[in-house]
Amino acid sequence: MQRYTTAKEVLNQVFGYDTFRGFQEQVVKSVTQGRDALVLMPTGGGKSLCYQIPALLLDGVAIVVSPLIALMQDQVDALEEVGVRAAFLNSTQTMAEADLVRQRLLAGDLDLLYVAPERLMLSSMLIFLGRIKISLFAIDEAHCVSVWGHDFRPEYGELTVLKSMFPSIPRIALTATADEKTRSEIVSRLLNDPQLFIASFDRPNIFYRIVDKRHVREQLLEFIRYEHSGDSGIVYCLARRTTEELAEYLTQCGIEALPYHAGLSPEERARNQSRFLREDGVVIVATIAFGMGIDKPNVRFVAHVDMPKSIESYFQETGRAGRDGEPADAWMAYGLNDVVNQRFLIDASEAEDVHKQLCTQKLDAMLGLAEAPDCRRQRLLTYFGESSQPCGHCDNCLNPPALLDMTVPAQKFVSCIYRIQQASLISFGAQHVIDVLMGNMTDRVAQYSHDQISTWGIGADLSAGEWRVLLRQLIARHMVWVDVQHRGALRLGEKAKALLRGELTIQVRKRVTERRKRQKERSSLDGVLEAFSRRDRALFEELRHWRSEKAKETGKASYMIFKDATLVEIVENKPMTVTQLQEISGIGEKKIQNYGDEVLEIVENHT
């Protein structure tokens, strides 16, 4: 294996790029000098190069700790495609396959090894690591180590042993989402006196939009049909059953949709994930079991039909859209049940009270984003400690919502809950309370004589939908809570008295009919292709067809062969020699060796 002397040399000859992005070069320098590093960089920002390049500069093998067993094969494939000696050890391998990897490690025949934390922490594995030369430890998805994080995993906590067992080996911890508490715990548990590299969390190419949830299947279908027909996308659901039902519904409506959740067989999950990664135009409908580590560059949208539990989860999941820098959408439908369900999941958990309080704080921040009348992006960045101006590129910036003072109706709602409970000594659900407020004479109202209480009919000026939007706010602000264990009964929350005393006010967004569609943004690729001559367009299409066939032949995703931007640059420059081809961004020495002659032949036939 060729040894490289400079980071720039690796960047150019292996990965085919001329310049580093952001602080990648500073991270590489810090790690190769033997210092620990914490790298916070949004999804698609280029975190992987921060440890892959040092792995090729330092003597020994880099151990990459990753929870992504299902994606290790793809990560290794992508590295092998550019000539890097990489392998993985996980539970999907046979004993013979794992033995072969260990033999390669002992022989010094690997540059990077991907391993799950559970496998790494086995005593036999730690003893084995003591027999080989290790260049660095890279801990991906490092937020998983923190109890303050949104995706805490106990097995990550055991990684603290690396500090004592391998004190002289540099460690780099990487994540796309971590607030200050999470960062602090990552450092204390995994690193020694690290250099901190914190990039902007802004993803300016993503358009953030949150809509009132009404008929969510039809809303989602309209969003995909009119704004993302033929695009690859991810749809997140809270429940496993919802993923299957929604995937089936979209398929019946002519959209290529596949389900993904932990309840499917490993074979079906792997098959559906593989199709999503390798084919264009596939929509994956999934629980949060899907997505971490997904590096498909041309995901054009991420949709949530259920609200995530925290801003960290939302940011990480939406960040899987538009990794190529082209326009992408983050679309979410949000309704009353989202508030109820997330509060119930927290209350019903067996976690300690401190952790429940933390989860409640994170949910409150997520609810604040969903209910916000101001810039979505500004709210997101503020959460991560980054100041910004209104972006002008989210739903609230483009169409600022009108706000209504609903303090008096809110006081009526809280009073009605109290009067009903006082009259009957039991609590009732949302629909019954709304029926009483609106003066709807139902069987239950008659049964309990709730038409005789003082709040009967005092809310007839609002629709049932408007009352539900208001209730959403009351629950979000802890003025009302839903007792899910007692058939969704509404009970007064800790701040109800302050509302009744006039110490708090309530404002809600005015309900408007959702606009049918937002005009799809033109990508830079669209503009380039439109500007191409007929001959150049034909060359591009032939290169894309060749790439597709090569991907099928090798069993790898098309973007692992060449990204669209690389094909465009080939068309624009029409290289006729290997030297000219080497100047194209994204083409390193291994790709010249594997594909250079074929690409040059295609170009020559079109000139």
Secondary structure, DSSP 8 states (H G I E B T S, - for coil): ----S-HHHHHHHTT--SS--TTHHHHHHHHHTT--EEEE--TTS--THHHHHHHHHSSSEEEEE-S-GGGHHHHHHHHHHTT--EEEE-TTS-HHHHHHHHHHHHTT--SEEEE-HHHHTSHHHHHHHTTS-EEEEEESSGGGG-TTSSS--HHHHGGGHHHHHSTTS-EEEEES---HHHHHHHHHHH-SS-EEEE-----TTEEEEEEE-SSHHHHHHHHHHHH-TT-EEEEE-SSHHHHHHHHHHHHHTT--EEEE-TTS-HHHHHHHHHHHHHSSS-EEEE-TTS-TT---TTEEEEEESS--SSHHHHHHHHTTS-TTSS-EEEEEEE-HHHHHHHHHHHHHS-S-HHHHHHHHHHHHHHHHHHH-SS-HHHHHHHHTT------S-BHHHHS---EEE-HHHHHHHHHHHHHHHHHHSS---HHHHHHHHHT---HHHHHHTGGGSTTTTTTTTS-HHHHHHHHHHHHHTTSEEEEGGGTTEEEE-TTHHHHHTTS---EEE------S-------HHHHHHHHS-HHHHHHHHHHHHHHHHHHHHHT--HHHH--HHHHHHHHHH---SHHHHHTSTT--HHHHHHHHHHHHHHHHHT-
